[in-house]
Amino acid sequence: MQNCNSANLQVETEINSNMIPQTSATRNALEGYEQIVNLLADRVRSVAQGFQTGPYITGRSGVGKTYTVRETLEACRTHSVFLNARITPAAIFDLIEEHAHSIIVIDDVPLLFGNLQAS
């Protein structure tokens, strides 16, 4: 079991006054985003430590889900395998067997079943 309690993913949400207006609404939005990212990192750490088998993470494109997962697993020094939807559902079973002691991250799961001809 990995010990990564001290591996905190720090989310930098500094407001650059030249690029983003410093309003209370902006600060609140960034604080809310930071809380969500930290919650996601906490869930990933719980998988790395063996407390959870794995979360299903969903959200808009480009908000940092994959980045947060990848950075957290690296900070925990956990062996992991990242896949995207370019694999057949049947090939997933081979991958699971090959990497039985790794954390397997499948990115874009909804696309996986829409692309059954993937190789």
DRENLO-438373 format. One record per atom (N, C-alpha, C): x, z, y; residue in one letter. Coordinates in steps of 0.1 Angstrom, whole numbers, padded with zeros to 4 digits, always signed. Layout:
BEGIN
XZYA;...
This chain:
BEGIN
+0008+0000-0012M;+0000+0000+0000M;+0009+0000+0012M;+0006-0009+0021Q;+0014-0010+0034Q;+0010+0001+0043Q;+0020+0006+0051N;+0017+0016+0061N;+0019+0009+0074N;+0008+0006+0081C;+0009-0001+0094C;+0001+0006+0104C;-0001+0020+0103N;-0008+0027+0113N;-0001+0026+0127N;+0012+0025+0126S;+0020+0025+0139S;+0021+0010+0144S;+0016+0001+0136A;+0017-0013+0140A;+0005-0017+0148A;+0005-0013+0161N;-0007-0016+0170N;-0005-0030+0176N;-0015-0038+0175L;-0015-0050+0182L;-0019-0048+0196L;-0011-0050+0206Q;-0014-0048+0220Q;-0019-0061+0226Q;-0031-0059+0231V;-0038-0071+0237V;-0035-0070+0252V;-0028-0080+0257E;-0025-0080+0271E;-0036-0088+0279E;-0043-0080+0287T;-0054-0086+0295T;-0051-0084+0310T;-0039-0087+0314E;-0036-0085+0328E;-0043-0096+0336E;-0048-0092+0347I;-0055-0101+0356I;-0045-0106+0366I;-0043-0119+0366N;-0034-0125+0376N;-0042-0128+0389N;-0040-0122+0400S;-0048-0123+0411S;-0048-0137+0417S;-0038-0145+0413N;-0038-0159+0418N;-0047-0168+0409N;-0050-0164+0397M;-0058-0172+0388M;-0072-0168+0386M;-0074-0155+0385I;-0087-0149+0382I;-0091-0139+0392I;-0103-0140+0398P;-0107-0131+0408P;-0108-0117+0402P;-0103-0107+0409Q;-0103-0093+0404Q;-0116-0087+0408Q;-0126-0089+0400T;-0139-0083+0402T;-0142-0072+0391T;-0152-0064+0394S;-0155-0054+0383S;-0161-0061+0371S;-0168-0072+0373A;-0174-0079+0362A;-0163-0085+0353A;-0152-0090+0360T;-0141-0096+0352T;-0134-0085+0345T;-0131-0074+0351R;-0125-0063+0344R;-0133-0058+0333R;-0146-0057+0334N;-0155-0052+0324N;-0154-0062+0312N;-0155-0075+0315A;-0154-0085+0304A;-0141-0084+0297A;-0130-0083+0304L;-0117-0082+0297L;-0116-0069+0289L;-0121-0058+0294E;-0121-0046+0286E;-0129-0047+0274E;-0141-0053+0275G;-0149-0056+0263G;-0142-0064+0253G;-0136-0075+0258Y;-0128-0084+0249Y;-0117-0076+0242Y;-0110-0068+0249E;-0099-0060+0243E;-0104-0050+0233E;-0116-0044+0235Q;-0122-0036+0225Q;-0125-0043+0212Q;-0130-0055+0213I;-0134-0063+0202I;-0121-0067+0194I;-0111-0072+0201V;-0098-0075+0195V;-0092-0063+0188V;-0092-0052+0194N;-0087-0040+0187N;-0095-0036+0175N;-0108-0037+0176L;-0116-0035+0164L;-0113-0044+0153L;-0111-0057+0156L;-0107-0067+0146L;-0094-0063+0140L;-0084-0060+0148A;-0071-0056+0143A;-0072-0044+0134A;-0081-0034+0138D;-0083-0022+0129D;-0088-0026+0116D;-0098-0035+0115R;-0103-0040+0102R;-0093-0047+0094R;-0084-0055+0100V;-0074-0062+0093V;-0064-0052+0088V;-0060-0041+0096R;-0051-0031+0091R;-0057-0024+0079R;-0070-0022+0079S;-0076-0014+0068S;-0075-0023+0055S;-0076-0036+0056V;-0074-0045+0044V;-0059-0044+0040V;-0050-0045+0049A;-0036-0044+0046A;-0032-0031+0039A;-0039-0020+0043Q;-0036-0007+0037Q;-0044-0005+0024Q;-0053-0014+0020G;-0060-0013+0008G;-0073-0005+0009G;-0078-0002+0021F;-0090+0006+0023F;-0103-0003+0022F;-0101-0016+0024Q;-0112-0026+0025Q;-0107-0038+0017Q;-0117-0045+0010T;-0113-0057+0003T;-0112-0069+0013T;-0120-0068+0024G;-0119-0079+0034G;-0131-0081+0042G;-0129-0083+0055P;-0141-0086+0063P;-0144-0101+0064P;-0156-0104+0068Y;-0159-0117+0072Y;-0160-0118+0087Y;-0151-0126+0093I;-0150-0126+0107I;-0156-0139+0112I;-0165-0138+0122T;-0171-0149+0128T;-0171-0148+0143T;-0171-0160+0150G;-0171-0160+0164G;-0168-0174+0169G;-0169-0176+0182R;-0167-0189+0189R;-0152-0193+0186R;-0150-0206+0187S;-0136-0211+0186S;-0128-0207+0197S;-0115-0205+0195G;-0106-0202+0206G;-0106-0189+0212G;-0112-0179+0205V;-0112-0165+0211V;-0101-0156+0206V;-0094-0161+0196G;-0082-0153+0191G;-0084-0147+0177G;-0094-0151+0170K;-0097-0144+0157K;-0085-0146+0148K;-0081-0159+0145T;-0070-0162+0136T;-0057-0156+0142T;-0054-0157+0154Y;-0042-0151+0160Y;-0042-0136+0158Y;-0053-0129+0160T;-0053-0115+0159T;-0050-0111+0144T;-0057-0118+0135V;-0054-0115+0121V;-0040-0118+0117V;-0034-0129+0121R;-0021-0133+0117R;-0011-0122+0123R;-0012-0119+0136E;-0003-0110+0143E;-0004-0096+0136E;-0016-0091+0133T;-0018-0078+0127T;-0011-0078+0113T;-0014-0088+0105L;-0007-0088+0092L;+0008-0089+0093L;+0013-0096+0102E;+0027-0096+0104E;+0033-0083+0108E;+0026-0076+0117A;+0030-0063+0122A;+0029-0053+0110A;+0020-0055+0101C;+0019-0046+0089C;+0029-0050+0078C;+0036-0061+0080R;+0045-0066+0070R;+0039-0068+0057R;+0027-0074+0057T;+0019-0077+0046T;+0021-0091+0041T;+0023-0093+0028H;+0023-0107+0024H;+0009-0113+0024H;+0008-0124+0031S;-0005-0131+0033S;-0003-0146+0031S;-0014-0152+0028V;-0015-0167+0027V;-0027-0171+0036V;-0024-0181+0044F;-0035-0186+0053F;-0038-0200+0049F;-0051-0202+0048L;-0057-0215+0044L;-0066-0220+0055L;-0068-0233+0056N;-0078-0238+0064N;-0088-0244+0055N;-0098-0251+0060A;-0109-0257+0052A;-0104-0269+0045A;-0092-0273+0045R;-0088-0285+0038R;-0083-0282+0023R;-0092-0276+0016I;-0090-0272+0002I;-0104-0273-0005I;-0104-0277-0017T;-0117-0277-0024T;-0120-0263-0028T;-0133-0260-0029P;-0137-0247-0034P;-0131-0244-0048P;-0130-0254-0057A;-0124-0251-0070A;-0109-0247-0069A;-0102-0253-0059A;-0088-0251-0057A;-0085-0236-0052A;-0095-0230-0046I;-0094-0217-0042I;-0091-0207-0054I;-0097-0210-0065F;-0095-0201-0077F;-0080-0202-0081F;-0074-0214-0081D;-0060-0215-0084D;-0052-0207-0074D;-0055-0208-0062L;-0048-0201-0051L;-0048-0186-0053L;-0060-0181-0056I;-0062-0167-0059I;-0054-0162-0070I;-0053-0170-0081E;-0045-0166-0093E;-0030-0167-0089E;-0026-0177-0082E;-0012-0178-0078E;-0007-0167-0068E;-0016-0162-0060H;-0013-0152-0050H;-0022-0140-0052H;-0022-0135-0064A;-0031-0124-0067A;-0028-0111-0060A;-0016-0109-0056H;-0012-0097-0049H;-0010-0099-0034H;-0015-0109-0028S;-0014-0112-0014S;-0028-0111-0008S;-0028-0110+0005I;-0040-0111+0013I;-0042-0126+0016I;-0053-0131+0012I;-0057-0145+0014I;-0066-0146+0025I;-0063-0153+0036V;-0071-0156+0047V;-0076-0170+0047V;-0089-0172+0046I;-0094-0185+0046I;-0101-0187+0060I;-0095-0197+0067D;-0100-0200+0081D;-0110-0211+0080D;-0120-0210+0089D;-0131-0220+0090D;-0139-0222+0077D;-0143-0211+0071V;-0150-0211+0058V;-0162-0220+0058V;-0171-0220+0069P;-0182-0229+0069P;-0178-0244+0067P;-0167-0248+0072L;-0162-0262+0070L;-0158-0264+0056L;-0154-0254+0049L;-0149-0255+0035L;-0160-0262+0026L;-0172-0257+0027F;-0183-0262+0019F;-0189-0274+0024F;-0186-0278+0036G;-0191-0291+0041G;-0181-0302+0038G;-0169-0299+0033N;-0159-0309+0030N;-0155-0308+0016N;-0164-0311+0006L;-0161-0309-0008L;-0151-0319-0013L;-0148-0329-0005Q;-0138-0339-0010Q;-0124-0336-0005Q;-0122-0324+0001A;-0108-0320+0005A;-0099-0319-0006A;-0086-0321-0003S;-0076-0320-0013S;-0067-0308-0012S;
